[in-house]
Amino acid sequence: AALDVPTRAHGLLQEPGGTLLAVARRPGDWLLRWTREGQAVAWHWIEPQRAFAGHVLASADGRTLYTTETDLDSGAGLIGVRDAATLQKRAEWPTHGIDPHQLLWDRSPGQTGRLIVANGGVPTQPETGRVKRHLEHMDSSVVRLDARTGERLGQWRLDDPRLSLRHLAWGEADGQSVLGI
């Protein structure tokens, strides 16, 4: 199936009922729920002065969605906490960085209910698309957040500030969970 979208889609999430969520590529302004047959079920346009940053993640019970977002006035990274049924925002939390991108559930032992967020660290604006601006101010990091409160539980940076962290993957190595960046 095919479905026309206003700009390029990036992150996809399959929901338990079989529908799919697609998020506009960063910086974007739409979130779409659609069927495998290509029928749009719900469109959601982001609030003024915000932009979607390309990824969405669902809570274990499926009632909450977490979206990576950017405050267009300050450039600060945000996690949008949304009602999964309506796609409406219930809260937003800082990612403690700029240019957030992918987020995953922390699979480390003892870290249930924790989000891991990749802050790419590259300032961008919707009017300039993906043009990288002010690279001297890059601030890439990985952040662990409490998924109930948004509290920052940890933050890590690479030694080289010019490396942008965007995508994450979990794996197993020698019986331990490993985060790949």
Disulfide bonds with the S-S distance in Angstrom:
none
